[in-house]
Amino acid sequence: MAKDQNSYAKRQRELVKKRKAEEKRERRRKKKEQANAPIEPNLDDQPATDE
């Protein structure tokens, strides 16, 4: 019986570890995309200069 409980606990730890790793990969991917994205100026905030 104890072996089954230990196996179950181990499986749960592995699943948590995999979930955290996947979340970390996703955060890194988003951070990398954001860093590579060109910074576009917001043209709405600039005063109009029609001369």
mmCIF file as Biopython writes it, N, C-alpha, C and O atoms, coordinates in Angstrom:
data_model
#
loop_
_atom_site.group_PDB
_atom_site.id
_atom_site.type_symbol
_atom_site.label_atom_id
_atom_site.label_alt_id
_atom_site.label_comp_id
_atom_site.label_asym_id
_atom_site.label_entity_id
_atom_site.label_seq_id
_atom_site.pdbx_PDB_ins_code
_atom_site.Cartn_x
_atom_site.Cartn_y
_atom_site.Cartn_z
_atom_site.occupancy
_atom_site.B_iso_or_equiv
_atom_site.auth_seq_id
_atom_site.auth_asym_id
_atom_site.pdbx_PDB_model_num
ATOM 1   N N  . MET A ? 1  ? 0.818  -1.198 0.000   1.0 0.0 1  A 1 
ATOM 2   C CA . MET A ? 1  ? 0.000  0.000  0.000   1.0 0.0 1  A 1 
ATOM 3   C C  . MET A ? 1  ? 0.855  1.252  0.000   1.0 0.0 1  A 1 
ATOM 4   O O  . MET A ? 1  ? 0.562  2.209  -0.715  1.0 0.0 1  A 1 
ATOM 5   N N  . ALA A ? 2  ? 1.901  1.247  0.793   1.0 0.0 2  A 1 
ATOM 6   C CA . ALA A ? 2  ? 2.760  2.424  0.875   1.0 0.0 2  A 1 
ATOM 7   C C  . ALA A ? 2  ? 3.431  2.703  -0.463  1.0 0.0 2  A 1 
ATOM 8   O O  . ALA A ? 2  ? 3.641  3.857  -0.837  1.0 0.0 2  A 1 
ATOM 9   N N  . LYS A ? 3  ? 3.760  1.643  -1.171  1.0 0.0 3  A 1 
ATOM 10  C CA . LYS A ? 3  ? 4.414  1.825  -2.462  1.0 0.0 3  A 1 
ATOM 11  C C  . LYS A ? 3  ? 3.494  2.570  -3.432  1.0 0.0 3  A 1 
ATOM 12  O O  . LYS A ? 3  ? 3.940  3.454  -4.163  1.0 0.0 3  A 1 
ATOM 13  N N  . ASP A ? 4  ? 2.219  2.211  -3.434  1.0 0.0 4  A 1 
ATOM 14  C CA . ASP A ? 4  ? 1.268  2.877  -4.313  1.0 0.0 4  A 1 
ATOM 15  C C  . ASP A ? 4  ? 1.116  4.354  -3.949  1.0 0.0 4  A 1 
ATOM 16  O O  . ASP A ? 4  ? 1.038  5.208  -4.833  1.0 0.0 4  A 1 
ATOM 17  N N  . GLN A ? 5  ? 1.075  4.650  -2.664  1.0 0.0 5  A 1 
ATOM 18  C CA . GLN A ? 5  ? 0.952  6.045  -2.239  1.0 0.0 5  A 1 
ATOM 19  C C  . GLN A ? 5  ? 2.191  6.831  -2.653  1.0 0.0 5  A 1 
ATOM 20  O O  . GLN A ? 5  ? 2.086  7.970  -3.108  1.0 0.0 5  A 1 
ATOM 21  N N  . ASN A ? 6  ? 3.360  6.224  -2.496  1.0 0.0 6  A 1 
ATOM 22  C CA . ASN A ? 6  ? 4.587  6.911  -2.885  1.0 0.0 6  A 1 
ATOM 23  C C  . ASN A ? 6  ? 4.625  7.137  -4.390  1.0 0.0 6  A 1 
ATOM 24  O O  . ASN A ? 6  ? 5.068  8.189  -4.852  1.0 0.0 6  A 1 
ATOM 25  N N  . SER A ? 7  ? 4.165  6.159  -5.148  1.0 0.0 7  A 1 
ATOM 26  C CA . SER A ? 7  ? 4.132  6.291  -6.602  1.0 0.0 7  A 1 
ATOM 27  C C  . SER A ? 7  ? 3.176  7.407  -7.008  1.0 0.0 7  A 1 
ATOM 28  O O  . SER A ? 7  ? 3.473  8.197  -7.905  1.0 0.0 7  A 1 
ATOM 29  N N  . TYR A ? 8  ? 2.036  7.463  -6.343  1.0 0.0 8  A 1 
ATOM 30  C CA . TYR A ? 8  ? 1.057  8.506  -6.642  1.0 0.0 8  A 1 
ATOM 31  C C  . TYR A ? 8  ? 1.637  9.880  -6.320  1.0 0.0 8  A 1 
ATOM 32  O O  . TYR A ? 8  ? 1.491  10.818 -7.104  1.0 0.0 8  A 1 
ATOM 33  N N  . ALA A ? 9  ? 2.291  9.998  -5.175  1.0 0.0 9  A 1 
ATOM 34  C CA . ALA A ? 9  ? 2.883  11.278 -4.777  1.0 0.0 9  A 1 
ATOM 35  C C  . ALA A ? 9  ? 3.983  11.681 -5.753  1.0 0.0 9  A 1 
ATOM 36  O O  . ALA A ? 9  ? 4.110  12.852 -6.110  1.0 0.0 9  A 1 
ATOM 37  N N  . LYS A ? 10 ? 4.768  10.708 -6.179  1.0 0.0 10 A 1 
ATOM 38  C CA . LYS A ? 10 ? 5.840  11.000 -7.134  1.0 0.0 10 A 1 
ATOM 39  C C  . LYS A ? 10 ? 5.251  11.493 -8.453  1.0 0.0 10 A 1 
ATOM 40  O O  . LYS A ? 10 ? 5.749  12.454 -9.039  1.0 0.0 10 A 1 
ATOM 41  N N  . ARG A ? 11 ? 4.205  10.843 -8.911  1.0 0.0 11 A 1 
ATOM 42  C CA . ARG A ? 11 ? 3.551  11.246 -10.159 1.0 0.0 11 A 1 
ATOM 43  C C  . ARG A ? 11 ? 3.004  12.669 -10.042 1.0 0.0 11 A 1 
ATOM 44  O O  . ARG A ? 11 ? 3.114  13.461 -10.978 1.0 0.0 11 A 1 
ATOM 45  N N  . GLN A ? 12 ? 2.424  12.982 -8.908  1.0 0.0 12 A 1 
ATOM 46  C CA . GLN A ? 12 ? 1.897  14.331 -8.693  1.0 0.0 12 A 1 
ATOM 47  C C  . GLN A ? 12 ? 3.023  15.363 -8.721  1.0 0.0 12 A 1 
ATOM 48  O O  . GLN A ? 12 ? 2.873  16.433 -9.311  1.0 0.0 12 A 1 
ATOM 49  N N  . ARG A ? 13 ? 4.143  15.045 -8.088  1.0 0.0 13 A 1 
ATOM 50  C CA . ARG A ? 13 ? 5.294  15.963 -8.109  1.0 0.0 13 A 1 
ATOM 51  C C  . ARG A ? 13 ? 5.798  16.172 -9.532  1.0 0.0 13 A 1 
ATOM 52  O O  . ARG A ? 13 ? 6.132  17.290 -9.924  1.0 0.0 13 A 1 
ATOM 53  N N  . GLU A ? 14 ? 5.851  15.087 -10.303 1.0 0.0 14 A 1 
ATOM 54  C CA . GLU A ? 14 ? 6.304  15.190 -11.689 1.0 0.0 14 A 1 
ATOM 55  C C  . GLU A ? 14 ? 5.370  16.068 -12.508 1.0 0.0 14 A 1 
ATOM 56  O O  . GLU A ? 14 ? 5.824  16.884 -13.311 1.0 0.0 14 A 1 
ATOM 57  N N  . LEU A ? 15 ? 4.072  15.904 -12.310 1.0 0.0 15 A 1 
ATOM 58  C CA . LEU A ? 15 ? 3.105  16.710 -13.054 1.0 0.0 15 A 1 
ATOM 59  C C  . LEU A ? 15 ? 3.234  18.190 -12.707 1.0 0.0 15 A 1 
ATOM 60  O O  . LEU A ? 15 ? 3.162  19.045 -13.590 1.0 0.0 15 A 1 
ATOM 61  N N  . VAL A ? 16 ? 3.424  18.491 -11.437 1.0 0.0 16 A 1 
ATOM 62  C CA . VAL A ? 16 ? 3.590  19.883 -11.007 1.0 0.0 16 A 1 
ATOM 63  C C  . VAL A ? 16 ? 4.858  20.457 -11.628 1.0 0.0 16 A 1 
ATOM 64  O O  . VAL A ? 16 ? 4.866  21.590 -12.107 1.0 0.0 16 A 1 
ATOM 65  N N  . LYS A ? 17 ? 5.917  19.675 -11.615 1.0 0.0 17 A 1 
ATOM 66  C CA . LYS A ? 17 ? 7.191  20.125 -12.171 1.0 0.0 17 A 1 
ATOM 67  C C  . LYS A ? 17 ? 7.060  20.399 -13.673 1.0 0.0 17 A 1 
ATOM 68  O O  . LYS A ? 17 ? 7.576  21.401 -14.168 1.0 0.0 17 A 1 
ATOM 69  N N  . LYS A ? 18 ? 6.373  19.516 -14.392 1.0 0.0 18 A 1 
ATOM 70  C CA . LYS A ? 18 ? 6.169  19.709 -15.830 1.0 0.0 18 A 1 
ATOM 71  C C  . LYS A ? 18 ? 5.326  20.947 -16.106 1.0 0.0 18 A 1 
ATOM 72  O O  . LYS A ? 18 ? 5.607  21.703 -17.036 1.0 0.0 18 A 1 
ATOM 73  N N  . ARG A ? 19 ? 4.288  21.151 -15.292 1.0 0.0 19 A 1 
ATOM 74  C CA . ARG A ? 19 ? 3.421  22.324 -15.481 1.0 0.0 19 A 1 
ATOM 75  C C  . ARG A ? 19 ? 4.201  23.614 -15.274 1.0 0.0 19 A 1 
ATOM 76  O O  . ARG A ? 19 ? 4.069  24.561 -16.049 1.0 0.0 19 A 1 
ATOM 77  N N  . LYS A ? 20 ? 5.016  23.644 -14.216 1.0 0.0 20 A 1 
ATOM 78  C CA . LYS A ? 20 ? 5.817  24.836 -13.943 1.0 0.0 20 A 1 
ATOM 79  C C  . LYS A ? 20 ? 6.818  25.092 -15.059 1.0 0.0 20 A 1 
ATOM 80  O O  . LYS A ? 20 ? 7.035  26.239 -15.449 1.0 0.0 20 A 1 
ATOM 81  N N  . ALA A ? 21 ? 7.428  24.032 -15.576 1.0 0.0 21 A 1 
ATOM 82  C CA . ALA A ? 21 ? 8.394  24.176 -16.662 1.0 0.0 21 A 1 
ATOM 83  C C  . ALA A ? 21 ? 7.713  24.723 -17.913 1.0 0.0 21 A 1 
ATOM 84  O O  . ALA A ? 21 ? 8.269  25.579 -18.600 1.0 0.0 21 A 1 
ATOM 85  N N  . GLU A ? 22 ? 6.525  24.235 -18.205 1.0 0.0 22 A 1 
ATOM 86  C CA . GLU A ? 22 ? 5.788  24.712 -19.375 1.0 0.0 22 A 1 
ATOM 87  C C  . GLU A ? 22 ? 5.418  26.185 -19.215 1.0 0.0 22 A 1 
ATOM 88  O O  . GLU A ? 22 ? 5.529  26.957 -20.168 1.0 0.0 22 A 1 
ATOM 89  N N  . GLU A ? 23 ? 4.983  26.578 -18.025 1.0 0.0 23 A 1 
ATOM 90  C CA . GLU A ? 23 ? 4.653  27.984 -17.778 1.0 0.0 23 A 1 
ATOM 91  C C  . GLU A ? 23 ? 5.888  28.861 -17.930 1.0 0.0 23 A 1 
ATOM 92  O O  . GLU A ? 23 ? 5.807  29.966 -18.466 1.0 0.0 23 A 1 
ATOM 93  N N  . LYS A ? 24 ? 7.022  28.373 -17.462 1.0 0.0 24 A 1 
ATOM 94  C CA . LYS A ? 24 ? 8.265  29.129 -17.561 1.0 0.0 24 A 1 
ATOM 95  C C  . LYS A ? 24 ? 8.662  29.304 -19.031 1.0 0.0 24 A 1 
ATOM 96  O O  . LYS A ? 24 ? 9.078  30.389 -19.439 1.0 0.0 24 A 1 
ATOM 97  N N  . ARG A ? 25 ? 8.531  28.228 -19.827 1.0 0.0 25 A 1 
ATOM 98  C CA . ARG A ? 25 ? 8.835  28.327 -21.257 1.0 0.0 25 A 1 
ATOM 99  C C  . ARG A ? 25 ? 7.932  29.345 -21.933 1.0 0.0 25 A 1 
ATOM 100 O O  . ARG A ? 25 ? 8.384  30.126 -22.769 1.0 0.0 25 A 1 
ATOM 101 N N  . GLU A ? 26 ? 6.654  29.334 -21.569 1.0 0.0 26 A 1 
ATOM 102 C CA . GLU A ? 26 ? 5.696  30.272 -22.157 1.0 0.0 26 A 1 
ATOM 103 C C  . GLU A ? 26 ? 6.052  31.716 -21.797 1.0 0.0 26 A 1 
ATOM 104 O O  . GLU A ? 26 ? 5.992  32.601 -22.651 1.0 0.0 26 A 1 
ATOM 105 N N  . ARG A ? 27 ? 6.421  31.957 -20.531 1.0 0.0 27 A 1 
ATOM 106 C CA . ARG A ? 27 ? 6.826  33.309 -20.122 1.0 0.0 27 A 1 
ATOM 107 C C  . ARG A ? 27 ? 8.059  33.762 -20.897 1.0 0.0 27 A 1 
ATOM 108 O O  . ARG A ? 27 ? 8.129  34.907 -21.344 1.0 0.0 27 A 1 
ATOM 109 N N  . ARG A ? 28 ? 9.023  32.871 -21.056 1.0 0.0 28 A 1 
ATOM 110 C CA . ARG A ? 28 ? 10.234 33.217 -21.805 1.0 0.0 28 A 1 
ATOM 111 C C  . ARG A ? 28 ? 9.903  33.547 -23.251 1.0 0.0 28 A 1 
ATOM 112 O O  . ARG A ? 28 ? 10.441 34.499 -23.816 1.0 0.0 28 A 1 
ATOM 113 N N  . ARG A ? 29 ? 9.002  32.746 -23.859 1.0 0.0 29 A 1 
ATOM 114 C CA . ARG A ? 29 ? 8.635  32.971 -25.254 1.0 0.0 29 A 1 
ATOM 115 C C  . ARG A ? 29 ? 7.965  34.335 -25.420 1.0 0.0 29 A 1 
ATOM 116 O O  . ARG A ? 29 ? 8.275  35.072 -26.355 1.0 0.0 29 A 1 
ATOM 117 N N  . LYS A ? 30 ? 7.050  34.666 -24.516 1.0 0.0 30 A 1 
ATOM 118 C CA . LYS A ? 30 ? 6.371  35.959 -24.589 1.0 0.0 30 A 1 
ATOM 119 C C  . LYS A ? 30 ? 7.353  37.103 -24.384 1.0 0.0 30 A 1 
ATOM 120 O O  . LYS A ? 30 ? 7.282  38.120 -25.074 1.0 0.0 30 A 1 
ATOM 121 N N  . LYS A ? 31 ? 8.271  36.936 -23.435 1.0 0.0 31 A 1 
ATOM 122 C CA . LYS A ? 31 ? 9.257  37.974 -23.162 1.0 0.0 31 A 1 
ATOM 123 C C  . LYS A ? 31 ? 10.145 38.190 -24.382 1.0 0.0 31 A 1 
ATOM 124 O O  . LYS A ? 31 ? 10.475 39.326 -24.724 1.0 0.0 31 A 1 
ATOM 125 N N  . LYS A ? 32 ? 10.531 37.097 -25.036 1.0 0.0 32 A 1 
ATOM 126 C CA . LYS A ? 32 ? 11.379 37.189 -26.220 1.0 0.0 32 A 1 
ATOM 127 C C  . LYS A ? 32 ? 10.634 37.874 -27.363 1.0 0.0 32 A 1 
ATOM 128 O O  . LYS A ? 32 ? 11.205 38.712 -28.061 1.0 0.0 32 A 1 
ATOM 129 N N  . GLU A ? 33 ? 9.363  37.523 -27.556 1.0 0.0 33 A 1 
ATOM 130 C CA . GLU A ? 33 ? 8.562  38.162 -28.598 1.0 0.0 33 A 1 
ATOM 131 C C  . GLU A ? 33 ? 8.426  39.652 -28.337 1.0 0.0 33 A 1 
ATOM 132 O O  . GLU A ? 33 ? 8.520  40.462 -29.260 1.0 0.0 33 A 1 
ATOM 133 N N  . GLN A ? 34 ? 8.205  40.011 -27.085 1.0 0.0 34 A 1 
ATOM 134 C CA . GLN A ? 34 ? 8.030  41.416 -26.737 1.0 0.0 34 A 1 
ATOM 135 C C  . GLN A ? 34 ? 9.332  42.185 -26.964 1.0 0.0 34 A 1 
ATOM 136 O O  . GLN A ? 34 ? 9.294  43.337 -27.397 1.0 0.0 34 A 1 
ATOM 137 N N  . ALA A ? 35 ? 10.465 41.580 -26.684 1.0 0.0 35 A 1 
ATOM 138 C CA . ALA A ? 35 ? 11.756 42.238 -26.865 1.0 0.0 35 A 1 
ATOM 139 C C  . ALA A ? 35 ? 12.070 42.417 -28.346 1.0 0.0 35 A 1 
ATOM 140 O O  . ALA A ? 35 ? 12.706 43.399 -28.730 1.0 0.0 35 A 1 
ATOM 141 N N  . ASN A ? 36 ? 11.631 41.482 -29.177 1.0 0.0 36 A 1 
ATOM 142 C CA . ASN A ? 36 ? 11.916 41.549 -30.606 1.0 0.0 36 A 1 
ATOM 143 C C  . ASN A ? 36 ? 10.912 42.402 -31.369 1.0 0.0 36 A 1 
ATOM 144 O O  . ASN A ? 36 ? 11.167 42.770 -32.515 1.0 0.0 36 A 1 
ATOM 145 N N  . ALA A ? 37 ? 9.794  42.719 -30.767 1.0 0.0 37 A 1 
ATOM 146 C CA . ALA A ? 37 ? 8.770  43.508 -31.442 1.0 0.0 37 A 1 
ATOM 147 C C  . ALA A ? 37 ? 9.259  44.945 -31.616 1.0 0.0 37 A 1 
ATOM 148 O O  . ALA A ? 37 ? 9.786  45.542 -30.677 1.0 0.0 37 A 1 
ATOM 149 N N  . PRO A ? 38 ? 9.087  45.495 -32.807 1.0 0.0 38 A 1 
ATOM 150 C CA . PRO A ? 38 ? 9.500  46.890 -33.011 1.0 0.0 38 A 1 
ATOM 151 C C  . PRO A ? 38 ? 8.617  47.832 -32.202 1.0 0.0 38 A 1 
ATOM 152 O O  . PRO A ? 38 ? 7.413  47.612 -32.071 1.0 0.0 38 A 1 
ATOM 153 N N  . ILE A ? 39 ? 9.209  48.853 -31.678 1.0 0.0 39 A 1 
ATOM 154 C CA . ILE A ? 39 ? 8.469  49.833 -30.889 1.0 0.0 39 A 1 
ATOM 155 C C  . ILE A ? 39 ? 7.848  50.832 -31.856 1.0 0.0 39 A 1 
ATOM 156 O O  . ILE A ? 39 ? 8.557  51.565 -32.546 1.0 0.0 39 A 1 
ATOM 157 N N  . GLU A ? 40 ? 6.539  50.854 -31.901 1.0 0.0 40 A 1 
ATOM 158 C CA . GLU A ? 40 ? 5.831  51.750 -32.808 1.0 0.0 40 A 1 
ATOM 159 C C  . GLU A ? 40 ? 5.406  52.997 -32.044 1.0 0.0 40 A 1 
ATOM 160 O O  . GLU A ? 40 ? 4.781  52.899 -30.989 1.0 0.0 40 A 1 
ATOM 161 N N  . PRO A ? 41 ? 5.742  54.163 -32.572 1.0 0.0 41 A 1 
ATOM 162 C CA . PRO A ? 41 ? 5.318  55.389 -31.883 1.0 0.0 41 A 1 
ATOM 163 C C  . PRO A ? 41 ? 3.804  55.539 -31.951 1.0 0.0 41 A 1 
ATOM 164 O O  . PRO A ? 41 ? 3.174  55.187 -32.948 1.0 0.0 41 A 1 
ATOM 165 N N  . ASN A ? 42 ? 3.242  56.061 -30.890 1.0 0.0 42 A 1 
ATOM 166 C CA . ASN A ? 42 ? 1.804  56.291 -30.839 1.0 0.0 42 A 1 
ATOM 167 C C  . ASN A ? 42 ? 1.530  57.642 -31.489 1.0 0.0 42 A 1 
ATOM 168 O O  . ASN A ? 42 ? 1.800  58.686 -30.896 1.0 0.0 42 A 1 
ATOM 169 N N  . LEU A ? 43 ? 0.999  57.621 -32.697 1.0 0.0 43 A 1 
ATOM 170 C CA . LEU A ? 43 ? 0.793  58.852 -33.457 1.0 0.0 43 A 1 
ATOM 171 C C  . LEU A ? 43 ? -0.381 59.666 -32.932 1.0 0.0 43 A 1 
ATOM 172 O O  . LEU A ? 43 ? -0.484 60.852 -33.243 1.0 0.0 43 A 1 
ATOM 173 N N  . ASP A ? 44 ? -1.248 59.078 -32.163 1.0 0.0 44 A 1 
ATOM 174 C CA . ASP A ? 44 ? -2.408 59.795 -31.641 1.0 0.0 44 A 1 
ATOM 175 C C  . ASP A ? 44 ? -2.014 60.824 -30.586 1.0 0.0 44 A 1 
ATOM 176 O O  . ASP A ? 44 ? -2.711 61.825 -30.420 1.0 0.0 44 A 1 
ATOM 177 N N  . ASP A ? 45 ? -0.925 60.604 -29.880 1.0 0.0 45 A 1 
ATOM 178 C CA . ASP A ? 45 ? -0.512 61.509 -28.814 1.0 0.0 45 A 1 
ATOM 179 C C  . ASP A ? 45 ? 0.284  62.709 -29.321 1.0 0.0 45 A 1 
ATOM 180 O O  . ASP A ? 45 ? 0.482  63.672 -28.580 1.0 0.0 45 A 1 
ATOM 181 N N  . GLN A ? 46 ? 0.740  62.664 -30.565 1.0 0.0 46 A 1 
ATOM 182 C CA . GLN A ? 46 ? 1.557  63.757 -31.083 1.0 0.0 46 A 1 
ATOM 183 C C  . GLN A ? 46 ? 0.658  64.870 -31.621 1.0 0.0 46 A 1 
ATOM 184 O O  . GLN A ? 46 ? -0.395 64.597 -32.197 1.0 0.0 46 A 1 
ATOM 185 N N  . PRO A ? 47 ? 1.073  66.122 -31.433 1.0 0.0 47 A 1 
ATOM 186 C CA . PRO A ? 47 ? 0.267  67.233 -31.956 1.0 0.0 47 A 1 
ATOM 187 C C  . PRO A ? 47 ? 0.290  67.249 -33.481 1.0 0.0 47 A 1 
ATOM 188 O O  . PRO A ? 47 ? 1.296  66.910 -34.104 1.0 0.0 47 A 1 
ATOM 189 N N  . ALA A ? 48 ? -0.817 67.642 -34.062 1.0 0.0 48 A 1 
ATOM 190 C CA . ALA A ? 48 ? -0.913 67.700 -35.517 1.0 0.0 48 A 1 
ATOM 191 C C  . ALA A ? 48 ? -0.159 68.918 -36.025 1.0 0.0 48 A 1 
ATOM 192 O O  . ALA A ? 48 ? -0.323 70.018 -35.499 1.0 0.0 48 A 1 
ATOM 193 N N  . THR A ? 49 ? 0.656  68.725 -37.037 1.0 0.0 49 A 1 
ATOM 194 C CA . THR A ? 49 ? 1.419  69.833 -37.625 1.0 0.0 49 A 1 
ATOM 195 C C  . THR A ? 49 ? 1.101  69.888 -39.109 1.0 0.0 49 A 1 
ATOM 196 O O  . THR A ? 49 ? 1.866  69.386 -39.933 1.0 0.0 49 A 1 
ATOM 197 N N  . ASP A ? 50 ? -0.019 70.492 -39.448 1.0 0.0 50 A 1 
ATOM 198 C CA . ASP A ? 50 ? -0.421 70.654 -40.846 1.0 0.0 50 A 1 
ATOM 199 C C  . ASP A ? 50 ? -0.056 72.061 -41.295 1.0 0.0 50 A 1 
ATOM 200 O O  . ASP A ? 50 ? -0.832 73.000 -41.118 1.0 0.0 50 A 1 
ATOM 201 N N  . GLU A ? 51 ? 1.117  72.198 -41.873 1.0 0.0 51 A 1 
ATOM 202 C CA . GLU A ? 51 ? 1.543  73.534 -42.323 1.0 0.0 51 A 1 
ATOM 203 C C  . GLU A ? 51 ? 1.674  73.572 -43.807 1.0 0.0 51 A 1 
ATOM 204 O O  . GLU A ? 51 ? 2.022  74.610 -44.369 1.0 0.0 51 A 1 
#
